[in-house]
Amino acid sequence: MRIKWDENQVQEVTKVNAILRHAGISDQQIGRQLNVADVVLRRHQIRPNASVLVTSADDFFSGVTYSLAVPVGAEKAFVDMNVELARAEDKAGISKNVAFNVVFEAAAS
Protein backbone atom coordinates (compact mmCIF):
# COMPACT_ATOMS: atom_id res chain seq x y z
CA MET A 1 0.00 0.00 0.00
CA ARG A 2 3.05 2.24 0.34
CA ILE A 3 1.66 4.21 3.26
CA LYS A 4 4.09 6.75 4.62
CA TRP A 5 3.91 7.17 8.38
CA ASP A 6 5.46 9.95 10.35
CA GLU A 7 7.68 8.89 13.26
CA ASN A 8 4.98 9.49 15.91
CA GLN A 9 2.49 7.29 14.04
CA VAL A 10 5.01 4.48 13.68
CA GLN A 11 5.78 4.60 17.40
CA GLU A 12 2.06 4.58 18.27
CA VAL A 13 1.26 1.68 15.94
CA THR A 14 4.22 -0.26 17.34
CA LYS A 15 3.03 0.41 20.90
CA VAL A 16 -0.56 -0.67 20.08
CA ASN A 17 0.69 -3.85 18.42
CA ALA A 18 2.90 -4.71 21.41
CA ILE A 19 0.05 -4.16 23.91
CA LEU A 20 -2.39 -6.30 21.95
CA ARG A 21 0.12 -9.10 21.37
CA HIS A 22 1.11 -9.10 25.05
CA ALA A 23 -2.59 -9.41 25.98
CA GLY A 24 -3.00 -12.32 23.55
CA ILE A 25 -5.46 -10.47 21.32
CA SER A 26 -5.37 -11.65 17.72
CA ASP A 27 -6.11 -9.73 14.54
CA GLN A 28 -9.12 -12.02 14.14
CA GLN A 29 -10.53 -10.91 17.52
CA ILE A 30 -10.01 -7.26 16.65
CA GLY A 31 -11.67 -7.80 13.28
CA ARG A 32 -14.69 -9.54 14.81
CA GLN A 33 -15.31 -6.66 17.23
CA LEU A 34 -14.88 -4.06 14.51
CA ASN A 35 -17.25 -5.98 12.22
CA VAL A 36 -19.93 -6.02 14.93
CA ALA A 37 -19.44 -2.27 15.45
CA ASP A 38 -19.81 -1.78 11.70
CA VAL A 39 -23.18 -3.55 11.76
CA VAL A 40 -24.38 -1.11 14.45
CA LEU A 41 -23.05 1.86 12.44
CA ARG A 42 -24.81 0.70 9.28
CA ARG A 43 -28.05 0.21 11.21
CA HIS A 44 -27.82 3.84 12.36
CA GLN A 45 -26.53 4.99 8.94
CA ILE A 46 -23.55 6.71 10.52
CA ARG A 47 -19.97 7.00 9.36
CA PRO A 48 -17.59 7.56 12.29
CA ASN A 49 -14.22 9.19 12.68
CA ALA A 50 -11.98 6.56 14.19
CA SER A 51 -9.02 6.92 16.49
CA VAL A 52 -6.94 4.50 18.50
CA LEU A 53 -6.32 5.39 22.12
CA VAL A 54 -3.65 3.82 24.31
CA THR A 55 -4.18 3.77 28.06
CA SER A 56 -1.18 2.84 30.12
CA ALA A 57 -0.18 2.84 33.77
CA ASP A 58 3.36 1.55 34.20
CA ASP A 59 3.58 -1.94 35.68
CA PHE A 60 -0.21 -2.02 36.16
CA PHE A 61 -2.29 -1.80 33.00
CA SER A 62 -2.01 -1.24 29.26
CA GLY A 63 -4.98 -1.20 26.94
CA VAL A 64 -6.13 -0.14 23.51
CA THR A 65 -9.48 1.42 22.65
CA TYR A 66 -10.80 1.93 19.15
CA SER A 67 -12.87 5.08 19.64
CA LEU A 68 -15.48 5.64 16.94
CA ALA A 69 -16.66 9.26 17.13
CA VAL A 70 -20.23 9.49 15.88
CA PRO A 71 -22.19 12.69 15.11
CA VAL A 72 -24.81 12.17 17.83
CA GLY A 73 -25.32 13.37 21.39
CA ALA A 74 -23.85 11.61 24.42
CA GLU A 75 -27.10 9.93 25.42
CA LYS A 76 -27.68 8.42 21.97
CA ALA A 77 -24.04 7.30 21.71
CA PHE A 78 -24.19 5.54 25.05
CA VAL A 79 -27.78 4.37 25.45
CA ASP A 80 -28.56 3.55 21.85
CA MET A 81 -25.26 2.66 20.27
CA ASN A 82 -22.88 1.36 22.98
CA VAL A 83 -25.57 -0.73 24.65
CA GLU A 84 -26.58 -2.08 21.23
CA LEU A 85 -22.91 -2.83 20.52
CA ALA A 86 -22.49 -4.68 23.83
CA ARG A 87 -25.57 -6.78 23.13
CA ALA A 88 -24.43 -7.54 19.59
CA GLU A 89 -20.95 -8.53 20.82
CA ASP A 90 -22.54 -10.84 23.38
CA LYS A 91 -24.84 -12.36 20.75
CA ALA A 92 -21.82 -12.90 18.45
CA GLY A 93 -20.07 -14.77 21.27
CA ILE A 94 -17.27 -12.25 21.58
CA SER A 95 -15.29 -12.70 24.77
CA LYS A 96 -14.27 -9.25 25.92
CA ASN A 97 -10.74 -8.57 27.05
CA VAL A 98 -10.01 -5.56 29.26
CA ALA A 99 -6.94 -4.76 27.13
CA PHE A 100 -9.03 -4.12 23.98
CA ASN A 101 -12.30 -2.33 23.46
CA VAL A 102 -14.35 -0.69 20.74
CA VAL A 103 -16.62 2.19 21.78
CA PHE A 104 -18.82 4.83 20.24
CA GLU A 105 -18.04 8.36 21.41
CA ALA A 106 -20.42 11.28 20.98
CA ALA A 107 -19.11 13.93 18.63
CA ALA A 108 -22.18 16.19 19.01
CA SER A 109 -23.60 17.81 22.14
Buried (B, 14 or more C-beta within 10 A) or exposed (E): EEEEEEEEEEEBEEBBEEBBEEBEBEEEBBEBBEEBBEEBBEEBEBEBEEEEBEEEEEEEEBBBBBBBBBEBBEEBBBEBBBEBBBEBBEEEEBEEBEBBBBBBBBBEE
